[in-house]
Amino acid sequence: MFTINIVSLLGLIAAFCTTFAFVPQAIRIIKTRHTKDLSLGMYIIFSVGVFLWLIYGFLQMDIPIMLANFVTFIFSFTILIMKLKYK
Amino acid sequence: MFTINIVSLLGLIAAFCTTFAFVPQAIRIIKTRHTKDLSLGMYIIFSVGVFLWLIYGFLQMDIPIMLANFVTFIFSFTILIMKLKYK
């Protein structure tokens, strides 16, 4: 039977939060078309970092790291593209 | 002798990027005092997530997870406070 301990559950909730936190930011930009206060440097460095985590997860064959960082990369990179589009 | 393999080095660079990416955003807010385009929801959810990662690292006695998330929490929470201060 599949069981999950409390520590793993905590890790899953943490991963969920740090991944999906970028959704309200993306929605805000789609609504307002304003990105002036967002740091371009932040989204470049963050997207590069998440992409490196993705490669790391792939090399370690660690499915949770791959999956979480794949989704986070999509959100982070989308915000980066919108930052470049809506100056 | 202390040695580090290429995969671990990749993980370290990834962690460095996703941690310190928030620094240019914090600097930008300190300079401009503007946070209107930043999503409050993002920084609340992200700060909660990083704090849960910190507890997870503590419970797992995983020093790199504790350390990386402690630093990221300071940056993320600082931006959250500034978002609340500079509406």
Backbone of each chain as nested JSON, in Angstrom:
{
  "chains": [
    {"id": "A", "residues": [
      {"number": 1, "name": "MET", "atoms": {"N": [0.841, -1.194, 0.0], "CA": [0.0, 0.0, 0.0], "C": [0.88, 1.249, 0.0]}},
      {"number": 2, "name": "PHE", "atoms": {"N": [0.435, 2.275, -0.73], "CA": [1.198, 3.512, -0.799], "C": [0.976, 4.331, 0.474]}},
      {"number": 3, "name": "THR", "atoms": {"N": [2.044, 4.617, 1.156], "CA": [1.935, 5.47, 2.341], "C": [2.899, 6.649, 2.193]}},
      {"number": 4, "name": "ILE", "atoms": {"N": [2.603, 7.725, 2.873], "CA": [3.467, 8.903, 2.812], "C": [3.641, 9.422, 4.237]}},
      {"number": 5, "name": "ASN", "atoms": {"N": [4.867, 9.678, 4.633], "CA": [5.056, 10.187, 5.996], "C": [4.896, 11.709, 6.031]}},
      {"number": 6, "name": "ILE", "atoms": {"N": [4.836, 12.219, 7.262], "CA": [4.537, 13.637, 7.476], "C": [5.645, 14.544, 6.912]}},
      {"number": 7, "name": "VAL", "atoms": {"N": [6.89, 14.078, 6.953], "CA": [8.016, 14.883, 6.452], "C": [7.956, 14.993, 4.924]}},
      {"number": 8, "name": "SER", "atoms": {"N": [7.661, 13.864, 4.258], "CA": [7.523, 13.891, 2.796], "C": [6.362, 14.776, 2.379]}},
      {"number": 9, "name": "LEU", "atoms": {"N": [5.279, 14.717, 3.151], "CA": [4.102, 15.552, 2.86], "C": [4.469, 17.032, 2.967]}},
      {"number": 10, "name": "LEU", "atoms": {"N": [5.251, 17.363, 4.011], "CA": [5.715, 18.743, 4.2], "C": [6.55, 19.197, 2.992]}},
      {"number": 11, "name": "GLY", "atoms": {"N": [7.432, 18.322, 2.515], "CA": [8.251, 18.615, 1.339], "C": [7.4, 18.841, 0.096]}},
      {"number": 12, "name": "LEU", "atoms": {"N": [6.358, 18.032, -0.052], "CA": [5.455, 18.171, -1.199], "C": [4.702, 19.503, -1.161]}},
      {"number": 13, "name": "ILE", "atoms": {"N": [4.222, 19.883, 0.035], "CA": [3.505, 21.162, 0.179], "C": [4.47, 22.321, -0.1]}},
      {"number": 14, "name": "ALA", "atoms": {"N": [5.705, 22.207, 0.405], "CA": [6.733, 23.232, 0.161], "C": [7.001, 23.377, -1.336]}},
      {"number": 15, "name": "ALA", "atoms": {"N": [7.169, 22.252, -2.021], "CA": [7.431, 22.261, -3.469], "C": [6.251, 22.866, -4.223]}},
      {"number": 16, "name": "PHE", "atoms": {"N": [5.044, 22.532, -3.799], "CA": [3.838, 23.07, -4.43], "C": [3.825, 24.602, -4.321]}},
      {"number": 17, "name": "CYS", "atoms": {"N": [4.126, 25.112, -3.112], "CA": [4.122, 26.568, -2.876], "C": [5.187, 27.277, -3.709]}},
      {"number": 18, "name": "THR", "atoms": {"N": [6.435, 26.78, -3.678], "CA": [7.514, 27.488, -4.38], "C": [7.382, 27.353, -5.902]}},
      {"number": 19, "name": "THR", "atoms": {"N": [6.601, 26.373, -6.371], "CA": [6.352, 26.22, -7.809], "C": [5.206, 27.111, -8.274]}},
      {"number": 20, "name": "PHE", "atoms": {"N": [4.064, 27.018, -7.577], "CA": [2.858, 27.7, -8.049], "C": [2.749, 29.158, -7.569]}},
      {"number": 21, "name": "ALA", "atoms": {"N": [3.707, 29.602, -6.755], "CA": [3.738, 30.998, -6.3], "C": [3.806, 31.959, -7.491]}},
      {"number": 22, "name": "PHE", "atoms": {"N": [4.417, 31.497, -8.611], "CA": [4.605, 32.377, -9.758], "C": [3.325, 32.594, -10.569]}},
      {"number": 23, "name": "VAL", "atoms": {"N": [2.31, 31.762, -10.324], "CA": [1.051, 31.878, -11.073], "C": [0.359, 33.233, -10.83]}},
      {"number": 24, "name": "PRO", "atoms": {"N": [0.166, 33.677, -9.555], "CA": [-0.477, 34.994, -9.375], "C": [0.299, 36.145, -10.018]}},
      {"number": 25, "name": "GLN", "atoms": {"N": [1.655, 36.027, -10.064], "CA": [2.449, 37.078, -10.732], "C": [2.183, 37.076, -12.233]}},
      {"number": 26, "name": "ALA", "atoms": {"N": [2.13, 35.891, -12.831], "CA": [1.86, 35.781, -14.268], "C": [0.467, 36.331, -14.59]}},
      {"number": 27, "name": "ILE", "atoms": {"N": [-0.518, 35.974, -13.766], "CA": [-1.893, 36.445, -13.974], "C": [-1.955, 37.969, -13.886]}},
      {"number": 28, "name": "ARG", "atoms": {"N": [-1.233, 38.52, -12.903], "CA": [-1.214, 39.982, -12.733], "C": [-0.68, 40.682, -13.982]}},
      {"number": 29, "name": "ILE", "atoms": {"N": [0.398, 40.125, -14.546], "CA": [0.989, 40.736, -15.749], "C": [0.032, 40.62, -16.944]}},
      {"number": 30, "name": "ILE", "atoms": {"N": [-0.607, 39.455, -17.079], "CA": [-1.553, 39.249, -18.191], "C": [-2.692, 40.273, -18.095]}},
      {"number": 31, "name": "LYS", "atoms": {"N": [-3.149, 40.535, -16.852], "CA": [-4.239, 41.497, -16.635], "C": [-3.808, 42.939, -16.865]}},
      {"number": 32, "name": "THR", "atoms": {"N": [-2.66, 43.339, -16.301], "CA": [-2.264, 44.75, -16.302], "C": [-1.348, 45.138, -17.472]}},
      {"number": 33, "name": "ARG", "atoms": {"N": [-0.623, 44.15, -18.041], "CA": [0.389, 44.416, -19.084], "C": [1.523, 45.313, -18.563]}},
      {"number": 34, "name": "HIS", "atoms": {"N": [1.674, 45.374, -17.243], "CA": [2.722, 46.204, -16.642], "C": [3.768, 45.339, -15.946]}},
      {"number": 35, "name": "THR", "atoms": {"N": [5.05, 45.6, -16.259], "CA": [6.122, 44.82, -15.623], "C": [7.271, 45.714, -15.149]}},
      {"number": 36, "name": "LYS", "atoms": {"N": [7.026, 47.037, -15.133], "CA": [8.11, 47.987, -14.851], "C": [8.836, 47.701, -13.53]}},
      {"number": 37, "name": "ASP", "atoms": {"N": [8.071, 47.369, -12.485], "CA": [8.683, 47.183, -11.163], "C": [9.38, 45.827, -11.006]}},
      {"number": 38, "name": "LEU", "atoms": {"N": [9.183, 44.931, -11.968], "CA": [9.83, 43.611, -11.888], "C": [11.278, 43.714, -12.355]}},
      {"number": 39, "name": "SER", "atoms": {"N": [12.162, 43.0, -11.665], "CA": [13.581, 43.001, -12.019], "C": [13.846, 41.982, -13.126]}},
      {"number": 40, "name": "LEU", "atoms": {"N": [14.371, 42.483, -14.271], "CA": [14.739, 41.589, -15.376], "C": [15.826, 40.616, -14.914]}},
      {"number": 41, "name": "GLY", "atoms": {"N": [16.808, 41.155, -14.176], "CA": [17.914, 40.334, -13.664], "C": [17.421, 39.17, -12.832]}},
      {"number": 42, "name": "MET", "atoms": {"N": [16.415, 39.429, -11.967], "CA": [15.862, 38.356, -11.136], "C": [15.344, 37.212, -11.987]}},
      {"number": 43, "name": "TYR", "atoms": {"N": [14.539, 37.539, -13.025], "CA": [13.916, 36.471, -13.808], "C": [14.893, 35.763, -14.746]}},
      {"number": 44, "name": "ILE", "atoms": {"N": [15.963, 36.472, -15.159], "CA": [17.015, 35.792, -15.935], "C": [17.75, 34.79, -15.033]}},
      {"number": 45, "name": "ILE", "atoms": {"N": [18.234, 35.284, -13.873], "CA": [19.018, 34.424, -12.969], "C": [18.162, 33.26, -12.455]}},
      {"number": 46, "name": "PHE", "atoms": {"N": [16.899, 33.564, -12.093], "CA": [16.025, 32.529, -11.553], "C": [15.729, 31.45, -12.602]}},
      {"number": 47, "name": "SER", "atoms": {"N": [15.446, 31.883, -13.848], "CA": [15.147, 30.914, -14.915], "C": [16.353, 30.03, -15.216]}},
      {"number": 48, "name": "VAL", "atoms": {"N": [17.55, 30.638, -15.246], "CA": [18.781, 29.859, -15.455], "C": [18.94, 28.839, -14.322]}},
      {"number": 49, "name": "GLY", "atoms": {"N": [18.736, 29.296, -13.079], "CA": [18.87, 28.419, -11.913], "C": [17.909, 27.241, -11.96]}},
      {"number": 50, "name": "VAL", "atoms": {"N": [16.644, 27.509, -12.287], "CA": [15.631, 26.448, -12.343], "C": [15.96, 25.472, -13.478]}},
      {"number": 51, "name": "PHE", "atoms": {"N": [16.483, 26.005, -14.598], "CA": [16.882, 25.139, -15.716], "C": [18.037, 24.221, -15.295]}},
      {"number": 52, "name": "LEU", "atoms": {"N": [18.986, 24.774, -14.518], "CA": [20.102, 23.955, -14.021], "C": [19.6, 22.89, -13.037]}},
      {"number": 53, "name": "TRP", "atoms": {"N": [18.601, 23.245, -12.211], "CA": [17.975, 22.252, -11.311], "C": [17.347, 21.12, -12.116]}},
      {"number": 54, "name": "LEU", "atoms": {"N": [16.748, 21.492, -13.254], "CA": [16.105, 20.514, -14.134], "C": [17.141, 19.526, -14.675]}},
      {"number": 55, "name": "ILE", "atoms": {"N": [18.289, 20.042, -15.142], "CA": [19.378, 19.177, -15.632], "C": [19.915, 18.312, -14.49]}},
      {"number": 56, "name": "TYR", "atoms": {"N": [20.059, 18.944, -13.312], "CA": [20.524, 18.225, -12.123], "C": [19.602, 17.045, -11.812]}},
      {"number": 57, "name": "GLY", "atoms": {"N": [18.296, 17.297, -11.807], "CA": [17.304, 16.252, -11.549], "C": [17.375, 15.142, -12.594]}},
      {"number": 58, "name": "PHE", "atoms": {"N": [17.617, 15.533, -13.852], "CA": [17.728, 14.564, -14.938], "C": [18.962, 13.677, -14.747]}},
      {"number": 59, "name": "LEU", "atoms": {"N": [20.114, 14.314, -14.411], "CA": [21.364, 13.559, -14.219], "C": [21.288, 12.643, -12.997]}},
      {"number": 60, "name": "GLN", "atoms": {"N": [20.545, 13.1, -11.98], "CA": [20.379, 12.279, -10.76], "C": [19.227, 11.296, -10.91]}},
      {"number": 61, "name": "MET", "atoms": {"N": [18.489, 11.388, -12.022], "CA": [17.271, 10.603, -12.246], "C": [16.295, 10.753, -11.064]}},
      {"number": 62, "name": "ASP", "atoms": {"N": [16.181, 12.005, -10.605], "CA": [15.3, 12.333, -9.486], "C": [14.013, 12.95, -10.045]}},
      {"number": 63, "name": "ILE", "atoms": {"N": [12.976, 12.13, -10.146], "CA": [11.721, 12.543, -10.793], "C": [11.082, 13.762, -10.106]}},
      {"number": 64, "name": "PRO", "atoms": {"N": [10.962, 13.802, -8.76], "CA": [10.336, 14.983, -8.134], "C": [11.063, 16.285, -8.459]}},
      {"number": 65, "name": "ILE", "atoms": {"N": [12.416, 16.269, -8.439], "CA": [13.193, 17.481, -8.766], "C": [12.962, 17.879, -10.223]}},
      {"number": 66, "name": "MET", "atoms": {"N": [12.96, 16.881, -11.125], "CA": [12.716, 17.161, -12.546], "C": [11.346, 17.789, -12.757]}},
      {"number": 67, "name": "LEU", "atoms": {"N": [10.332, 17.17, -12.159], "CA": [8.945, 17.589, -12.368], "C": [8.697, 18.991, -11.81]}},
      {"number": 68, "name": "ALA", "atoms": {"N": [9.101, 19.211, -10.542], "CA": [8.877, 20.504, -9.886], "C": [9.57, 21.623, -10.653]}},
      {"number": 69, "name": "ASN", "atoms": {"N": [10.812, 21.366, -11.1], "CA": [11.567, 22.422, -11.764], "C": [11.146, 22.63, -13.218]}},
      {"number": 70, "name": "PHE", "atoms": {"N": [10.585, 21.585, -13.821], "CA": [10.047, 21.743, -15.174], "C": [8.864, 22.727, -15.142]}},
      {"number": 71, "name": "VAL", "atoms": {"N": [7.962, 22.512, -14.187], "CA": [6.779, 23.387, -14.06], "C": [7.207, 24.804, -13.669]}},
      {"number": 72, "name": "THR", "atoms": {"N": [8.123, 24.915, -12.686], "CA": [8.593, 26.231, -12.245], "C": [9.271, 26.974, -13.403]}},
      {"number": 73, "name": "PHE", "atoms": {"N": [10.031, 26.237, -14.225], "CA": [10.707, 26.871, -15.357], "C": [9.69, 27.471, -16.334]}},
      {"number": 74, "name": "ILE", "atoms": {"N": [8.615, 26.736, -16.613], "CA": [7.583, 27.238, -17.53], "C": [7.02, 28.576, -17.008]}},
      {"number": 75, "name": "PHE", "atoms": {"N": [6.689, 28.627, -15.714], "CA": [6.126, 29.851, -15.127], "C": [7.15, 30.989, -15.148]}},
      {"number": 76, "name": "SER", "atoms": {"N": [8.35, 30.699, -14.668], "CA": [9.393, 31.714, -14.55], "C": [9.788, 32.266, -15.926]}},
      {"number": 77, "name": "PHE", "atoms": {"N": [9.907, 31.362, -16.902], "CA": [10.298, 31.77, -18.254], "C": [9.18, 32.574, -18.931]}},
      {"number": 78, "name": "THR", "atoms": {"N": [7.927, 32.213, -18.658], "CA": [6.78, 32.963, -19.181], "C": [6.805, 34.403, -18.663]}},
      {"number": 79, "name": "ILE", "atoms": {"N": [7.083, 34.568, -17.357], "CA": [7.169, 35.906, -16.763], "C": [8.338, 36.673, -17.394]}},
      {"number": 80, "name": "LEU", "atoms": {"N": [9.467, 35.989, -17.609], "CA": [10.634, 36.619, -18.237], "C": [10.293, 37.132, -19.641]}},
      {"number": 81, "name": "ILE", "atoms": {"N": [9.602, 36.318, -20.432], "CA": [9.204, 36.711, -21.788], "C": [8.264, 37.931, -21.731]}},
      {"number": 82, "name": "MET", "atoms": {"N": [7.306, 37.906, -20.766], "CA": [6.362, 39.025, -20.633], "C": [7.079, 40.289, -20.171]}},
      {"number": 83, "name": "LYS", "atoms": {"N": [8.1, 40.113, -19.312], "CA": [8.908, 41.267, -18.865], "C": [9.596, 41.925, -20.065]}},
      {"number": 84, "name": "LEU", "atoms": {"N": [10.093, 41.104, -20.995], "CA": [10.76, 41.631, -22.186], "C": [9.763, 42.257, -23.162]}},
      {"number": 85, "name": "LYS", "atoms": {"N": [8.538, 41.7, -23.184], "CA": [7.505, 42.167, -24.115], "C": [6.852, 43.468, -23.635]}},
      {"number": 86, "name": "TYR", "atoms": {"N": [6.435, 43.482, -22.379], "CA": [5.768, 44.67, -21.808], "C": [6.774, 45.447, -20.982]}},
      {"number": 87, "name": "LYS", "atoms": {"N": [7.503, 46.316, -21.606], "CA": [8.568, 47.063, -20.914], "C": [7.977, 48.053, -19.914]}}
    ]},
    {"id": "B", "residues": [
      {"number": 1, "name": "MET", "atoms": {"N": [40.99, 14.009, 1.089], "CA": [40.888, 15.294, 0.387], "C": [39.448, 15.544, -0.049]}},
      {"number": 2, "name": "PHE", "atoms": {"N": [39.034, 16.805, 0.027], "CA": [37.671, 17.149, -0.365], "C": [37.557, 17.213, -1.882]}},
      {"number": 3, "name": "THR", "atoms": {"N": [36.679, 16.411, -2.421], "CA": [36.437, 16.464, -3.866], "C": [34.955, 16.694, -4.12]}},
      {"number": 4, "name": "ILE", "atoms": {"N": [34.64, 17.239, -5.265], "CA": [33.252, 17.499, -5.624], "C": [33.048, 17.065, -7.074]}},
      {"number": 5, "name": "ASN", "atoms": {"N": [32.0, 16.301, -7.327], "CA": [31.791, 15.873, -8.71], "C": [30.995, 16.917, -9.477]}},
      {"number": 6, "name": "ILE", "atoms": {"N": [30.942, 16.734, -10.801], "CA": [30.348, 17.727, -11.695], "C": [28.854, 17.898, -11.434]}},
      {"number": 7, "name": "VAL", "atoms": {"N": [28.167, 16.812, -11.047], "CA": [26.723, 16.881, -10.791], "C": [26.452, 17.702, -9.527]}},
      {"number": 8, "name": "SER", "atoms": {"N": [27.24, 17.463, -8.474], "CA": [27.086, 18.238, -7.245], "C": [27.372, 19.714, -7.483]}},
      {"number": 9, "name": "LEU", "atoms": {"N": [28.391, 19.978, -8.312], "CA": [28.746, 21.363, -8.646], "C": [27.59, 22.043, -9.372]}},
      {"number": 10, "name": "LEU", "atoms": {"N": [26.955, 21.292, -10.304], "CA": [25.79, 21.807, -11.033], "C": [24.669, 22.16, -10.058]}},
      {"number": 11, "name": "GLY", "atoms": {"N": [24.426, 21.282, -9.083], "CA": [23.402, 21.522, -8.059], "C": [23.705, 22.769, -7.241]}},
      {"number": 12, "name": "LEU", "atoms": {"N": [24.995, 22.946, -6.92], "CA": [25.411, 24.117, -6.137], "C": [25.191, 25.41, -6.923]}},
      {"number": 13, "name": "ILE", "atoms": {"N": [25.538, 25.391, -8.223], "CA": [25.342, 26.579, -9.069], "C": [23.85, 26.881, -9.202]}},
      {"number": 14, "name": "ALA", "atoms": {"N": [23.048, 25.812, -9.386], "CA": [21.592, 25.963, -9.472], "C": [21.038, 26.591, -8.194]}},
      {"number": 15, "name": "ALA", "atoms": {"N": [21.468, 26.097, -7.042], "CA": [21.006, 26.612, -5.749], "C": [21.418, 28.074, -5.576]}},
      {"number": 16, "name": "PHE", "atoms": {"N": [22.646, 28.391, -6.004], "CA": [23.15, 29.763, -5.918], "C": [22.25, 30.706, -6.734]}},
      {"number": 17, "name": "CYS", "atoms": {"N": [21.914, 30.284, -7.968], "CA": [21.069, 31.111, -8.856], "C": [19.669, 31.309, -8.27]}},
      {"number": 18, "name": "THR", "atoms": {"N": [19.009, 30.233, -7.845], "CA": [17.618, 30.36, -7.383], "C": [17.543, 31.065, -6.019]}},
      {"number": 19, "name": "THR", "atoms": {"N": [18.668, 31.128, -5.302], "CA": [18.698, 31.85, -4.02], "C": [18.966, 33.338, -4.245]}},
      {"number": 20, "name": "PHE", "atoms": {"N": [20.039, 33.637, -4.993], "CA": [20.478, 35.03, -5.111], "C": [19.768, 35.808, -6.222]}},
      {"number": 21, "name": "ALA", "atoms": {"N": [18.894, 35.124, -6.989], "CA": [18.094, 35.799, -8.021], "C": [17.252, 36.928, -7.416]}},
      {"number": 22, "name": "PHE", "atoms": {"N": [16.871, 36.792, -6.146], "CA": [15.99, 37.782, -5.521], "C": [16.708, 39.077, -5.152]}},
      {"number": 23, "name": "VAL", "atoms": {"N": [18.041, 39.037, -5.135], "CA": [18.822, 40.226, -4.754], "C": [18.582, 41.404, -5.718]}},
      {"number": 24, "name": "PRO", "atoms": {"N": [18.69, 41.217, -7.068], "CA": [18.417, 42.372, -7.951], "C": [17.0, 42.937, -7.795]}},
      {"number": 25, "name": "GLN", "atoms": {"N": [16.015, 42.069, -7.483], "CA": [14.65, 42.568, -7.253], "C": [14.596, 43.432, -5.989]}},
      {"number": 26, "name": "ALA", "atoms": {"N": [15.251, 42.973, -4.934], "CA": [15.276, 43.738, -3.677], "C": [15.973, 45.081, -3.89]}},
      {"number": 27, "name": "ILE", "atoms": {"N": [17.098, 45.069, -4.609], "CA": [17.852, 46.308, -4.883], "C": [16.988, 47.283, -5.68]}},
      {"number": 28, "name": "ARG", "atoms": {"N": [16.258, 46.749, -6.68], "CA": [15.401, 47.597, -7.51], "C": [14.334, 48.307, -6.66]}},
      {"number": 29, "name": "ILE", "atoms": {"N": [13.737, 47.57, -5.722], "CA": [12.7, 48.166, -4.855], "C": [13.313, 49.226, -3.94]}},
      {"number": 30, "name": "ILE", "atoms": {"N": [14.495, 48.912, -3.389], "CA": [15.163, 49.878, -2.498], "C": [15.44, 51.179, -3.258]}},
      {"number": 31, "name": "LYS", "atoms": {"N": [15.839, 51.047, -4.537], "CA": [16.144, 52.229, -5.354], "C": [14.896, 53.005, -5.753]}},
      {"number": 32, "name": "THR", "atoms": {"N": [13.862, 52.282, -6.237], "CA": [12.702, 52.956, -6.825], "C": [11.561, 53.205, -5.834]}},
      {"number": 33, "name": "ARG", "atoms": {"N": [11.491, 52.409, -4.771], "CA": [10.371, 52.441, -3.817], "C": [9.034, 52.085, -4.491]}},
      {"number": 34, "name": "HIS", "atoms": {"N": [9.105, 51.424, -5.642], "CA": [7.887, 51.043, -6.363], "C": [7.724, 49.518, -6.373]}},
      {"number": 35, "name": "THR", "atoms": {"N": [6.526, 49.051, -6.015], "CA": [6.268, 47.602, -5.999], "C": [4.915, 47.266, -6.63]}},
      {"number": 36, "name": "LYS", "atoms": {"N": [4.309, 48.249, -7.307], "CA": [2.944, 48.08, -7.806], "C": [2.774, 46.847, -8.701]}},
      {"number": 37, "name": "ASP", "atoms": {"N": [3.745, 46.596, -9.59], "CA": [3.613, 45.483, -10.537], "C": [3.917, 44.119, -9.922]}},
      {"number": 38, "name": "LEU", "atoms": {"N": [4.448, 44.111, -8.689], "CA": [4.76, 42.844, -8.024], "C": [3.495, 42.246, -7.416]}},
      {"number": 39, "name": "SER", "atoms": {"N": [3.351, 40.931, -7.539], "CA": [2.197, 40.237, -6.983], "C": [2.41, 39.942, -5.5]}},
      {"number": 40, "name": "LEU", "atoms": {"N": [1.509, 40.473, -4.66], "CA": [1.573, 40.195, -3.216], "C": [1.397, 38.701, -2.976]}},
      {"number": 41, "name": "GLY", "atoms": {"N": [0.427, 38.108, -3.7], "CA": [0.156, 36.669, -3.57], "C": [1.387, 35.823, -3.831]}},
      {"number": 42, "name": "MET", "atoms": {"N": [2.159, 36.203, -4.858], "CA": [3.377, 35.451, -5.173], "C": [4.328, 35.43, -3.987]}},
      {"number": 43, "name": "TYR", "atoms": {"N": [4.579, 36.617, -3.39], "CA": [5.581, 36.678, -2.322], "C": [5.092, 36.067, -1.011]}},
      {"number": 44, "name": "ILE", "atoms": {"N": [3.761, 36.065, -0.801], "CA": [3.217, 35.358, 0.374], "C": [3.407, 33.846, 0.187]}},
      {"number": 45, "name": "ILE", "atoms": {"N": [2.937, 33.319, -0.959], "CA": [3.005, 31.869, -1.205], "C": [4.461, 31.399, -1.257]}},
      {"number": 46, "name": "PHE", "atoms": {"N": [5.316, 32.189, -1.926], "CA": [6.725, 31.795, -2.059], "C": [7.427, 31.774, -0.695]}},
      {"number": 47, "name": "SER", "atoms": {"N": [7.164, 32.811, 0.13], "CA": [7.799, 32.876, 1.456], "C": [7.339, 31.718, 2.342]}},
      {"number": 48, "name": "VAL", "atoms": {"N": [6.036, 31.396, 2.286], "CA": [5.513, 30.248, 3.052], "C": [6.205, 28.964, 2.572]}},
      {"number": 49, "name": "GLY", "atoms": {"N": [6.308, 28.801, 1.232], "CA": [6.937, 27.609, 0.656], "C": [8.39, 27.452, 1.082]}},
      {"number": 50, "name": "VAL", "atoms": {"N": [9.143, 28.545, 1.028], "CA": [10.562, 28.497, 1.401], "C": [10.707, 28.2, 2.901]}},
      {"number": 51, "name": "PHE", "atoms": {"N": [9.794, 28.758, 3.709], "CA": [9.813, 28.485, 5.153], "C": [9.539, 26.999, 5.414]}},
      {"number": 52, "name": "LEU", "atoms": {"N": [8.61, 26.399, 4.665], "CA": [8.325, 24.963, 4.796], "C": [9.522, 24.113, 4.348]}},
      {"number": 53, "name": "TRP", "atoms": {"N": [10.229, 24.558, 3.279], "CA": [11.473, 23.891, 2.867], "C": [12.508, 23.928, 3.986]}},
      {"number": 54, "name": "LEU", "atoms": {"N": [12.55, 25.062, 4.702], "CA": [13.489, 25.238, 5.813], "C": [13.185, 24.23, 6.925]}},
      {"number": 55, "name": "ILE", "atoms": {"N": [11.905, 24.075, 7.276], "CA": [11.496, 23.099, 8.294], "C": [11.794, 21.678, 7.793]}},
      {"number": 56, "name": "TYR", "atoms": {"N": [11.512, 21.44, 6.504], "CA": [11.79, 20.132, 5.896], "C": [13.284, 19.794, 6.016]}},
      {"number": 57, "name": "GLY", "atoms": {"N": [14.137, 20.743, 5.67], "CA": [15.585, 20.547, 5.765], "C": [16.024, 20.284, 7.195]}},
      {"number": 58, "name": "PHE", "atoms": {"N": [15.387, 20.979, 8.145], "CA": [15.7, 20.804, 9.566], "C": [15.317, 19.395, 10.019]}},
      {"number": 59, "name": "LEU", "atoms": {"N": [14.095, 18.948, 9.643], "CA": [13.601, 17.622, 10.041], "C": [14.423, 16.502, 9.393]}},
      {"number": 60, "name": "GLN", "atoms": {"N": [14.92, 16.755, 8.174], "CA": [15.748, 15.763, 7.47], "C": [17.222, 15.894, 7.851]}},
      {"number": 61, "name": "MET", "atoms": {"N": [17.531, 16.933, 8.647], "CA": [18.923, 17.258, 9.003], "C": [19.78, 17.4, 7.733]}},
      {"number": 62, "name": "ASP", "atoms": {"N": [19.189, 18.067, 6.731], "CA": [19.867, 18.287, 5.461], "C": [20.385, 19.728, 5.435]}},
      {"number": 63, "name": "ILE", "atoms": {"N": [21.668, 19.874, 5.733], "CA": [22.293, 21.197, 5.882], "C": [22.176, 22.051, 4.613]}},
      {"number": 64, "name": "PRO", "atoms": {"N": [22.478, 21.521, 3.397], "CA": [22.345, 22.376, 2.2], "C": [20.929, 22.918, 2.0]}},
      {"number": 65, "name": "ILE", "atoms": {"N": [19.898, 22.075, 2.217], "CA": [18.509, 22.545, 2.065], "C": [18.2, 23.613, 3.106]}},
      {"number": 66, "name": "MET", "atoms": {"N": [18.641, 23.39, 4.364], "CA": [18.424, 24.381, 5.426], "C": [19.064, 25.713, 5.071]}},
      {"number": 67, "name": "LEU", "atoms": {"N": [20.326, 25.655, 4.673], "CA": [21.12, 26.859, 4.415], "C": [20.556, 27.658, 3.229]}},
      {"number": 68, "name": "ALA", "atoms": {"N": [20.335, 26.958, 2.096], "CA": [19.843, 27.627, 0.888], "C": [18.486, 28.286, 1.158]}},
      {"number": 69, "name": "ASN", "atoms": {"N": [17.603, 27.573, 1.859], "CA": [16.264, 28.108, 2.078], "C": [16.221, 29.174, 3.16]}},
      {"number": 70, "name": "PHE", "atoms": {"N": [17.176, 29.12, 4.088], "CA": [17.27, 30.177, 5.097], "C": [17.601, 31.508, 4.412]}},
      {"number": 71, "name": "VAL", "atoms": {"N": [18.592, 31.472, 3.515], "CA": [19.001, 32.69, 2.794], "C": [17.874, 33.17, 1.87]}},
      {"number": 72, "name": "THR", "atoms": {"N": [17.273, 32.216, 1.113], "CA": [16.183, 32.581, 0.198], "C": [15.015, 33.184, 0.973]}},
      {"number": 73, "name": "PHE", "atoms": {"N": [14.719, 32.635, 2.169], "CA": [13.621, 33.165, 2.976], "C": [13.875, 34.62, 3.36]}},
      {"number": 74, "name": "ILE", "atoms": {"N": [15.098, 34.929, 3.76], "CA": [15.44, 36.31, 4.142], "C": [15.16, 37.265, 2.971]}},
      {"number": 75, "name": "PHE", "atoms": {"N": [15.62, 36.891, 1.755], "CA": [15.424, 37.748, 0.577], "C": [13.933, 37.881, 0.244]}},
      {"number": 76, "name": "SER", "atoms": {"N": [13.252, 36.731, 0.17], "CA": [11.843, 36.705, -0.224], "C": [10.971, 37.466, 0.78]}},
      {"number": 77, "name": "PHE", "atoms": {"N": [11.24, 37.267, 2.073], "CA": [10.461, 37.922, 3.123], "C": [10.734, 39.431, 3.137]}},
      {"number": 78, "name": "THR", "atoms": {"N": [11.97, 39.821, 2.838], "CA": [12.318, 41.246, 2.754], "C": [11.515, 41.914, 1.638]}},
      {"number": 79, "name": "ILE", "atoms": {"N": [11.433, 41.239, 0.47], "CA": [10.655, 41.782, -0.654], "C": [9.173, 41.853, -0.272]}},
      {"number": 80, "name": "LEU", "atoms": {"N": [8.671, 40.83, 0.432], "CA": [7.267, 40.819, 0.895], "C": [6.98, 42.018, 1.803]}},
      {"number": 81, "name": "ILE", "atoms": {"N": [7.885, 42.28, 2.742], "CA": [7.722, 43.415, 3.666], "C": [7.724, 44.739, 2.881]}},
      {"number": 82, "name": "MET", "atoms": {"N": [8.643, 44.853, 1.902], "CA": [8.719, 46.084, 1.103], "C": [7.477, 46.235, 0.231]}},
      {"number": 83, "name": "LYS", "atoms": {"N": [6.937, 45.121, -0.261], "CA": [5.695, 45.162, -1.05], "C": [4.545, 45.724, -0.186]}},
      {"number": 84, "name": "LEU", "atoms": {"N": [4.509, 45.329, 1.074], "CA": [3.462, 45.822, 1.984], "C": [3.692, 47.285, 2.359]}},
      {"number": 85, "name": "LYS", "atoms": {"N": [4.975, 47.684, 2.439], "CA": [5.33, 49.047, 2.841], "C": [5.122, 50.05, 1.702]}},
      {"number": 86, "name": "TYR", "atoms": {"N": [5.669, 49.715, 0.517], "CA": [5.562, 50.604, -0.646], "C": [4.449, 50.11, -1.558]}},
      {"number": 87, "name": "LYS", "atoms": {"N": [3.234, 50.512, -1.293], "CA": [2.07, 50.022, -2.063], "C": [2.098, 50.547, -3.497]}}
    ]}
  ]
}
